[in-house]
Amino acid sequence: MDTTVDLDTFSSLVERPDESARRAAEERWQTLDRPRGGLGRLEELGSWLSSVQGRSPVRPLSAPKVLLFAADHGVAALGVSRLPAQGGTAARVRAVLDGTAPVTLLARRFGAEVRVVDVAVDADPADFPDEVVAHRVRRGSGRIDTEDALTPEETVKAFRAGMAVADEEADAGTDLVVLGDLGVGSTTVAAVLVGALCGTDAAAVTGRGSGIDDRVWMVKCTTVRDSLRRARPVLGDQLALLGATGGADFAAITGFLLQAAVRKLPVVLDGVVAAACALVAQRIAFRAPEWWRAGQSSGEPAQAKAYDRLTLTPLQEQGITMGEGVGALMALPLLQAAADALAEQAAVPAGPVVPKEQPKLPSAAELLGQL
């Protein structure tokens, strides 16, 4: 299997959102019969939606999707989480699939579908539907404080799986993705990646994750410190970094974020895992963050550092720390309201901006054929 990916290609393929559509949206806001700036943050969000859709008036959001990448992590065996290392991730996946998890209940309320992509859950693939395990790379991952999470081949396979999922969603007509994760030990891995990319020490990026106490936090901090020593020598190679101290979900999410930007599919980031992957993706394509919004602040220090580097401001601070896309999903009504307000309110006739004919965007298969 080819274990190389020319990441430089993304820098040229990822374009900025449509600035003319953004300006048209801002001008449209000014024509509405209401106080200037009266809708506050909704105005900025509506203009952003116009720019990522490449049109004004903006289309209401009709097909949002909650996308959860699931994987287990070897460091969970060290007891860095309150959740069980054995079977914890699989149980969370089953709760989402059977409709009892908070994310599925809220998604139903907000009119969003939920999709789980198992890339490395430590469970028998027969336990889940075929569509959930279609992109599985392996079971679990290596313990990143002492060994690589993935082989080079597995890293590329996971990265390409994320790209393929972005194509699947774009081709299916998804118009906004709420991006989350399912995985015990994942906040430890995220802290390592953010710490390495931001040049900080372990204590500055290690958070409470699943609600750990001081004793477990010290274990987690030590694990992050040891993993940072393994991450720093490969900082110049993003795929090597994801393989050494990431995991299949981190590689897949990074690939997804980049290909989603290529396909002009907007994404709302949830927790520290998505933030860490976004930071890696920014290193590959500096324009990509313009296609993303930070759904919420979870209180994790690594997430705050990543958003500062990405110049993303969280839309909400609800104190939601459970992951699974729940925090970012709570921002979906804001985006829906912004789109509806800009699309439907009567304005002084100024003539609509006709969307420019968009060139055919390369799928993952076509892109990889160029690499």
VOGU-3710 file (C-alpha; in Angstrom, 3 decimals, decimal comma):
1> mdttvdldtf> 0,000/0,000/0,000  1,181/3,534/-0,809  2,001/5,186/2,516  2,575/8,693/1,166  0,138/11,554/0,741  1,191/14,860/-0,797  -0,359/17,152/1,797  0,806/20,244/-0,083  -1,971/19,620/-2,603  -4,570/20,701/-0,056
11> sslverpdes> -3,058/24,152/0,275  -3,827/24,883/-3,373  -7,218/23,137/-3,463  -8,738/24,743/-0,367  -10,196/28,093/-1,393  -11,495/30,872/0,788  -15,286/31,172/1,216  -16,991/33,526/-1,258  -16,224/37,068/-0,146  -18,703/38,648/-2,583
21> arraaeerwq> -21,512/36,563/-1,096  -20,447/37,624/2,382  -20,518/41,302/1,405  -23,915/40,868/-0,235  -25,230/39,268/2,948  -23,885/42,126/5,062  -25,502/44,639/2,715  -28,746/42,699/2,949  -28,641/42,929/6,731  -28,457/46,705/6,378
31> tldrprgglg> -31,656/46,772/4,277  -33,745/44,934/6,848  -36,300/46,984/8,760  -34,724/46,713/12,217  -32,061/48,426/14,353  -28,567/48,189/12,899  -26,757/45,303/14,555  -29,957/44,379/16,346  -29,537/40,639/15,750  -26,007/40,594/17,143
41> rleelgswls> -24,016/37,406/16,532  -26,721/36,060/14,217  -25,686/38,623/11,630  -22,079/37,421/11,552  -23,208/33,791/11,369  -25,657/34,517/8,560  -22,954/36,286/6,571  -20,573/33,381/7,141  -23,209/30,929/5,919  -23,684/33,049/2,798
51> svqgrspvrp> -19,951/32,956/2,139  -19,585/29,174/2,580  -22,696/28,569/0,448  -21,426/31,046/-2,147  -24,778/32,761/-2,459  -26,993/35,535/-1,111  -29,715/35,301/0,064  -28,486/32,355/2,083  -30,306/29,017/1,887  -31,906/27,815/5,138
61> lsapkvllfa> -30,104/24,819/6,606  -32,148/21,795/5,571  -29,764/18,830/5,901  -27,455/19,170/8,926  -25,584/16,070/10,045  -23,935/15,165/13,356  -20,836/13,159/12,495  -19,079/11,180/15,230  -15,744/9,424/14,648  -15,252/6,591/17,152
71> adhgvaalgv> -12,030/4,936/18,318  -10,315/3,511/21,369  -6,926/4,690/22,628  -4,183/2,667/24,253  -3,483/5,312/26,893  -6,909/4,639/28,412  -5,352/1,539/30,009  -3,358/3,895/32,270  -6,560/5,042/33,953  -6,587/8,587/32,561
81> srlpaqggta> -10,404/8,625/32,336  -13,327/7,934/34,640  -14,853/5,873/31,849  -13,925/2,180/31,583  -10,993/1,487/29,292  -12,476/-1,858/28,249  -15,797/-1,558/26,485  -16,422/2,089/27,340  -16,253/3,383/23,786  -18,306/0,501/22,390
91> arvravldgt> -21,021/1,165/24,965  -21,175/4,831/23,947  -21,428/3,867/20,283  -24,300/1,493/21,052  -26,124/4,223/23,004  -25,915/6,538/19,997  -27,064/3,824/17,611  -30,035/2,777/19,750  -31,145/6,385/20,179  -30,686/6,734/23,950
101> apvtllarrf> -27,589/8,984/23,950  -28,140/12,716/24,575  -26,774/13,587/21,141  -29,432/11,529/19,366  -32,239/12,968/21,468  -31,112/16,542/20,816  -30,415/15,914/17,143  -33,964/14,670/16,729  -35,229/17,891/18,321  -33,123/20,062/15,998
111> gaevrvvdva> -33,832/18,101/12,821  -30,335/16,681/12,334  -29,297/13,165/11,415  -26,562/11,384/13,379  -23,853/9,248/11,795  -21,201/7,196/13,614  -17,982/6,201/11,834  -16,065/3,459/13,657  -12,417/3,763/12,673  -10,776/1,984/15,628
121> vdadpadfpd> -13,206/0,852/18,317  -11,820/-2,080/20,302  -14,810/-4,328/19,660  -15,870/-7,030/17,238  -16,942/-5,257/14,033  -19,915/-7,631/13,908  -21,284/-5,774/16,945  -22,171/-2,760/14,784  -24,014/-2,240/11,489  -21,988/-2,558/8,304
131> evvahrvrrg> -22,307/1,149/7,493  -20,764/2,036/10,869  -17,658/-0,143/10,420  -17,224/0,433/6,683  -14,167/2,658/7,277  -12,619/0,755/10,188  -8,812/0,805/10,221  -7,997/-1,379/13,242  -9,077/-2,221/16,797  -7,814/0,342/19,290
141> sgridtedal> -4,401/1,993/19,045  -0,935/1,888/20,542  -0,115/3,494/23,912  1,317/6,783/22,699  3,523/7,420/25,728  5,627/4,365/24,802  4,745/3,404/21,200  3,170/4,718/18,031  -0,604/4,811/17,872  -0,636/3,592/14,261
151> tpeetvkafr> 1,679/2,255/11,606  2,374/4,546/8,642  0,047/2,424/6,509  -2,761/2,679/9,062  -2,267/6,433/9,390  -2,703/6,956/5,660  -5,681/4,579/5,578  -7,404/6,513/8,378  -6,624/9,879/6,785  -8,055/8,696/3,468
161> agmavadeea> -11,101/7,269/5,255  -11,843/10,730/6,629  -11,532/12,197/3,152  -13,927/9,584/1,807  -16,489/10,389/4,511  -16,318/14,081/3,554  -17,074/13,125/-0,047  -19,947/10,904/1,038  -21,528/13,721/3,033  -21,018/16,344/0,331
171> dagtdlvvlg> -22,452/14,013/-2,321  -25,435/13,198/-0,067  -26,382/16,873/0,144  -25,378/17,500/3,761  -25,223/21,280/4,154  -23,601/21,521/7,610  -21,632/19,034/9,713  -21,528/19,053/13,509  -18,257/17,223/14,144  -17,660/15,207/17,307
181> dlgvgsttva> -15,974/12,067/18,599  -16,537/8,975/20,707  -13,527/7,537/22,497  -12,219/6,840/25,994  -8,832/8,510/26,510  -9,236/10,871/23,561  -8,749/14,098/25,542  -5,307/12,846/26,603  -4,326/12,336/22,971  -5,738/15,749/22,027
191> avlvgalcgt> -3,711/17,414/24,779  -0,534/15,867/23,362  -1,186/17,130/19,834  -2,113/20,633/20,970  0,810/20,791/23,375  3,226/19,722/20,660  1,850/22,140/18,046  1,638/25,068/20,471  4,976/24,402/22,161  3,566/24,188/25,682
201> daaavtgrgs> 4,262/21,815/28,540  1,966/19,058/29,742  0,389/20,906/32,668  -0,745/23,761/30,413  -2,825/21,504/28,152  -3,986/18,704/30,448  -7,613/19,085/31,477  -10,138/17,168/33,538  -11,685/15,346/30,579  -14,344/12,983/31,904
211> giddrvwmvk> -14,290/14,663/35,329  -11,149/13,148/36,841  -9,849/13,985/40,314  -6,432/15,405/41,216  -4,747/12,012/41,499  -5,881/10,880/38,058  -5,060/14,309/36,623  -1,440/13,795/37,742  -1,362/10,410/35,982  -2,832/12,026/32,878
221> cttvrdslrr> -0,349/14,900/33,031  2,571/12,468/33,254  1,205/10,544/30,273  0,912/13,742/28,242  4,464/14,732/29,221  5,917/11,408/28,119  3,918/11,470/24,888  5,082/15,016/24,109  8,659/13,755/24,120  7,693/11,334/21,359
231> arpvlgdqla> 5,711/13,959/19,419  8,306/16,709/19,170  10,758/14,890/16,843  8,027/14,457/14,175  6,430/17,910/14,376  7,441/18,729/10,826  5,461/15,808/9,356  1,746/15,982/10,134  1,005/12,386/9,127  3,914/11,091/11,176
241> llgatggadf> 2,671/13,144/14,135  -0,837/11,666/13,835  0,617/8,181/13,611  3,039/8,571/16,491  0,874/10,362/19,051  -2,625/10,538/17,565  -4,875/7,692/16,554  -7,130/6,500/13,761  -9,913/8,906/14,745  -7,518/11,864/14,827
251> aaitgfllqa> -6,088/11,006/11,408  -9,577/10,457/9,979  -10,960/13,703/11,416  -7,987/15,635/10,015  -8,541/14,121/6,582  -12,256/14,846/6,863  -11,712/18,507/7,776  -9,382/19,089/4,855  -11,532/17,340/2,253  -14,671/19,035/3,630
261> avrklpvvld> -12,948/22,374/3,007  -12,061/21,249/-0,514  -15,716/20,296/-1,083  -16,912/23,581/0,520  -18,798/21,788/3,274  -19,012/23,912/6,447  -18,210/22,287/9,794  -19,015/23,142/13,420  -16,336/21,799/15,776  -17,310/20,241/19,096
271> gvvaaacalv> -14,697/19,339/21,689  -10,962/19,289/22,199  -10,494/16,337/19,807  -11,959/18,242/16,853  -9,982/21,323/17,902  -6,708/19,370/17,969  -7,377/17,891/14,527  -8,283/21,346/13,211  -4,929/22,606/14,446  -3,142/19,833/12,542
281> aqriafrape> -5,229/20,550/9,435  -4,400/24,259/9,633  -0,718/23,343/9,335  -1,565/21,619/6,054  -3,960/24,190/4,520  -3,930/27,626/6,155  -7,256/28,700/4,591  -9,174/25,669/5,884  -10,250/27,221/9,242  -12,413/29,721/7,357
291> wwragqssge> -14,788/26,807/6,645  -15,200/25,984/10,339  -16,878/27,461/13,403  -16,206/26,535/17,025  -19,470/25,287/18,464  -18,657/25,602/22,134  -16,035/25,951/24,837  -15,732/22,763/26,878  -13,337/24,209/29,442  -10,444/22,016/28,310
301> paqakaydrl> -7,230/24,107/28,309  -5,990/22,413/25,149  -9,168/23,397/23,323  -8,759/27,038/24,358  -5,153/27,061/23,129  -6,132/25,455/19,820  -8,952/27,946/19,211  -6,612/30,816/20,005  -4,177/29,576/17,336  -7,039/29,026/14,899
311> tltplqeqgi> -8,557/32,456/15,727  -11,931/30,786/16,310  -14,321/32,114/18,944  -16,714/29,562/20,489  -20,361/30,269/19,752  -21,467/29,173/23,219  -20,208/28,377/26,700  -22,685/25,922/28,179  -20,185/23,972/30,281  -20,865/20,763/28,331
321> tmgegvgalm> -17,897/18,426/28,731  -19,234/15,018/27,673  -18,150/15,208/24,040  -20,167/13,187/21,523  -20,939/16,383/19,594  -23,469/17,544/22,202  -21,932/20,954/22,879  -21,555/21,855/19,208  -25,040/20,541/18,486  -26,428/23,133/20,901
331> alpllqaaad> -25,076/25,786/18,499  -27,092/24,381/15,583  -30,267/26,373/16,446  -28,192/29,569/16,348  -26,986/28,786/12,848  -30,457/27,760/11,736  -31,843/31,017/13,123  -29,136/33,057/11,393  -29,885/31,429/8,048  -33,650/31,789/8,450
341> alaeqaavpa> -33,440/35,428/9,505  -31,281/36,399/6,548  -33,154/34,264/4,025  -36,711/35,092/4,965  -36,921/38,628/6,344  -38,240/41,172/3,907  -35,612/43,541/2,566  -35,567/46,642/0,410  -35,337/45,275/-3,159  -31,727/45,254/-4,137
351> gpvvpkeqpk> -31,619/42,259/-6,457  -30,290/38,884/-5,369  -26,718/37,824/-5,869  -26,873/35,021/-8,392  -24,631/32,181/-7,233  -21,582/31,780/-9,388  -21,336/28,549/-11,320  -19,119/26,376/-9,183  -16,415/24,223/-10,760  -16,560/20,513/-10,088
361> lpsaaellgq> -14,695/19,905/-6,851  -12,325/16,936/-6,677  -13,446/13,915/-4,701  -11,043/12,080/-2,452  -10,547/9,410/-5,105  -9,766/12,021/-7,757  -7,510/13,949/-5,393  -5,579/10,865/-4,353  -5,170/9,977/-8,001  -3,281/13,269/-8,406
371> l> -1,004/12,627/-5,449
//
